[in-house]
Amino acid sequence: MLGTKQFLMIEEICAEGAYLDGKELGDVFLPLDEKPEYLEEGDNVEVFIYSDNQGHACATTRDPIAQVGEFALLRVKQINKVGAFMDLGIAKDVLAPYNEQKPKMREGYSYLVKLYLDNASKRLCASSNLNKFVNKTPAQYDKFQEVDLIVAAKTDLGYKVVINETHFGMVFFDTVFKRMYIGQRMKGFIKQVREGDKIDVLLEKPGIEKISGLGEQILAKLEENNGFLPLGDKSDPQLIKQAFSTSKANFKKAIGGLFKQGKIDIEANSISLRK
């Protein structure tokens, strides 16, 4: 299938490269500079398949940034009358047609896109009009269910994210305690599904499990710093956020638990391992 990585058999080696058995695609050409020297006719080679400017199936042994059906943050290398050409990490750029750009793309900028096969040209293309691919099924998630997130946009309320590559959700600013950027992938937890399938997402799982995990991080950081950290009950919330990507309230709960366990001593602006 075009736009995917797969193993194909080498049918013939010639001066220009090699022809691979692309099954329903017919012969797939692999350029000489892409063919590993040790491979011979009859061997299988893993390649990514794409179409050249004439619509012929070609192959590369380079790893693309993404394959068909996947989301990826791609940079626009050039814009012409047909659309924006984006860097896919291989010799051939991928086209984002003008009618698939939302917003309109600018050269040198990066955009979150989904790769798809164009029905008319049968070529791999990119679309930043993510509404075409997301929120097509009812949102059915359990409270605090762990999910995969891709950051799609920054809004006035927080960060719009793609959940499990299927639905849009929102991470509100007041729950963000780590750096976030467009295209970033991370784990998250469903807070609630509101009316109209609006989904609120958390980056940290509430409850004892989260505090316990934070406590382990604090102990590890103390070990790395000779048993001392300049962070305590009265420390600036921003310093705590920078150090542990969490809120001051969660930090205080975690160090309070460690103190009760007899593992640390707490001062106004520092903590230390108990000897």
N, C-alpha and C positions, 0 to 999 in steps of 0.2 A: 504494500500500500504506500502511495506517495506520502511524504511527510513523516515517515516512521523509520526507526532503526530496526534492522533485521539481518539475519544471516542469509547470504546468497552464495550459490556455487559459481566458481569461475569456469566458464565454458571455453573461453579462448583468450590467449594472451597475444597481443600484437605490439608493434613498435610504439603506438600511441598510448597504450594502457591495457585494459582488459575488458572483456564483455562478460557480464554476469547473467545468470538465468533469473529473470525477474518474474517468471511464471506468467500471470495474466498481463503483466506490463510489457512482456517481450524482453528483448535484450536491453540490459542496463549498462551504460558505459561508465567505467571507472578510470579516470585519467592516470597516466603513468606515475606522476608525482604523488598520487594518493595510494598506490598499490604497494603494500609491504613486499620487499625484495624476496623474502623466503617463500612466498605463496606460489603455487603452481596450479595448472589446470586440474580441475576436480576438487580443489580445496574450497572450503567455505570461508567467507570473510564477512565480518559484521560491518554494515554500511548504513548510512542515512540516505534515503532516496528522495530526490527532488526533480523538478523539471527545469531544463535549460531554456534559453530565450526562444528556441524553436518548438518548445513543448515536448522535447525528447526526454525520456527518463535517464537521469544520471545518478551517480553515487559518489559519496565521499566517506572516507574513514575518520573524518573529524567529528567531534561531538558537537551537535547543535545545541544552542541554548535551550530550545524547547522543541517538542514534536507536535504533530497535529492533535487538536483536542486539548492542549495544555495551555495554561496561563503563563505569561512571562513578561518581565520588564525588558523592553527592547528600545534601543536608541535609533533615532532617525538619522541616517547618513546622507540622504539626498531626497529632494522633492522635485517632481516634474509634473507634466500635464496629466499623468494618469494616477498619481498618488504619491505616497511617501514610501521610500525604500528603507527598511530597517535591518540592522545588523543582527543576523541569526547565528553568528559565530562560525560560519562556513564561507566559502568563496562566493556563493550565491546569496544575495540579500532577499528578504521577503517583502512583498508589496502590501501596503495598507491602502486600499482604494479610498478615494475621497468620500464615498458614501458609507464607508465603514469607520470613519474618523469622528470620534466624539470624546473630547473636543477636536477642532481642527489642529493637525499636528504642525510642529515647527522643527526645522532642521537643527540637529544637535541636542534636542531634548529627548527624554526617555518617557515611554508610556506603557502602562499595563495593558496587554493585549491578549486575545485568545487566538490561537492558530486554527485555521479551518481550511477545508478544500473547497474552492470555488466551483460550483456546479457547471458554470458555463465554460470556463477555461480549463478546468480540471487541474488547476495549479494551487500550490500552498499559498495562502494569504493570511493577513493579520487583521484583526478588528479590535478597536478600542471601544466600540459600542457594546459594552458588556451586558446591557439590558437584553440583548438578543439571546444571551446564553444563560442568564441567571434568573432565579425566581420563577421557574417554569413548572414547579411542582409545589404542593402544599408543604409548609414548614412543619415537620414533625420531629421535635427534639425534646429530650428530657431535661429537667432543670439540673444545671451544673454538669451536663454531659460534656465530655472533652471533645473538641473539634479542631480541625485544621483551618488556619486563617491565612488569607493573603490580603495585605493592606492595599485598598483600591484608590482611596482618595482621602484628603483632609477636608473637613467641613467646618461650619461654624460651631457644631455641637461636639465633634470628636472625629474619630477615624472610621470611615466606611470600609468594611471588610467583606471579602468573599468567604463564606463558610462552606467548607468541604466542597469547594468549586461548584456549589449548587444554589446557594441563597446569599443575599446581601444581609449584613448585620451592622450594628453600630457599637463601637467602643467609645464611651463618653469620656471627655477630657478628665473629669474628676476621678476616674478609675485607672488612668494611665500613669504608670510609674517607671517607664522605661522608654528608650528612644524608639520611635516608630517612623518608617519611611515607606513610600509607595513601592510596591513589589515585594516587600518583606514578608517572609513566611514564618509563622509561629503557631504555637498551641494556644487555645483559648477555651473558655467554658461558657455554656449557655446560661444567661441569667434569667431570661424570660422571653416567651413569644407572645407579643401583644396583638391586639386586634389589627387585622389587615396584614398578618404575617410579618409584622415589624419585630425584628429580633435584637435584643440587647445582649451584648457579649462582655464577658470579663476576661482579663488576662491572668488573673490569679483565682484559684479555687478557694471560696470562702471556707472558714471553719478550721478545725484542729489540724487537719492534714497540712494546710498551707503554713500555719504557724510552726508546726513541727519541722517542715522542710526548711523554713527560714532560719530556725534555730541551728540546724546542721550547717547552713551556709555561714552563719555568724561564727560558730566554733571553728570551722575550717579557715576563715579569714583571720581569726585570732591566732591560730597555729602558724599561719604564714607570716604574721607580724610580731613574733616573739611574745605572744600572749597579751598584746595590748592593742586597743583601737580607740582613737579619739572621737568616739560617738557614745552618747549617753542619753539619759532621760530628757535633758534640756537642749539637746543638739538641734541645729537648724534642720527642718524637714527636707530641704533641698540636698544637704550633705548626705542624709540617710538615703534619699532617693538615688543619688549618684552612686553610692556604695553598694546598695542592695536592691535597687529597682523596686522599692516597696514604700508604703506610707509610714509615717512616724508612728501611727497608732499600731500598726502590725509589728513594727520594730520593737516597740515598748512591750507588747504582749510576748514577743519571742524572748527578749532578754529577761523579762520577768519570770518566764518559765524556766530559763536556764539558771537564774538566781535561786529559785525554789529547789531546783535539783542539786544545788551546791556546786555548780560548775563555773560560775563567774561571779565577780564583784562588780557593782554598778556605782558609778559616780555621776555627777550632774552632766559632765561632758566627756565621759570615757567609760569603757568597760575593760576588764582584764580577767584572764583565766585565774581561777582560784588555785593556789598552790597547796 
